């Protein structure tokens, strides 16, 4: 029943937006994003968007790809930036960015001479539902590498801090690592090309009204 209730409130909000609609984007817009995209790709774009459209009441919520997809489906988010591709009959997706992934370690305790060395390290990943984690695990299983221990974290900040201290190693986007103030204290390693990229897409439900605010948001981010 909660799903139907969420849908009912969503339809009521759509009706209100349709009645109030004019050429000026306005009203609430709730967007989700995976953490590294929110930290690196969105700040400047969101700032310029809000400067251009100050009457839009924009909210940004973080989460894993799996969690954000579910919130879009449950009408809790108008749209979300997630790791793709996303194949769901009720969702439409637009390409946003392609990210290069790199393996990171500290410079003292966890140097990697060969990928087989990973089996002697602790793997640090985000919680279940993160596509980076899924890709990391798929690569290791394909290579026949089984780390001695895995640890889950709720934030990238926690992962980076523990990598720096020598607790373990992780797989993150190169653009995120390059922006870190402690970048010089980390070693970066390329991984096989087949596993080295992740696509970020923007999703929303197919059956929702594209308000003026959401239309302008898509245009602003050049989503195709």
Secondary structure as UniProt FT lines:
FT   HELIX           2..20
FT   STRAND          27..33
FT   HELIX           35..40
FT   HELIX           43..52
FT   TURN            54..55
FT   STRAND          56..62
FT   HELIX           65..73
FT   TURN            74..75
FT   STRAND          79..84
FT   TURN            89..90
FT   STRAND          91..106
FT   HELIX           115..120
FT   STRAND          122..126
FT   TURN            128..129
FT   HELIX           131..143
FT   STRAND          149..153
FT   HELIX           156..164
FT   TURN            165..166
FT   STRAND          169..173
FT   HELIX           174..178
FT   TURN            181..182
FT   HELIX           183..185
FT   STRAND          186..189
FT   HELIX           193..195
FT   STRAND          197..205
FT   TURN            206..207
FT   HELIX           212..220
FT   TURN            221..222
//
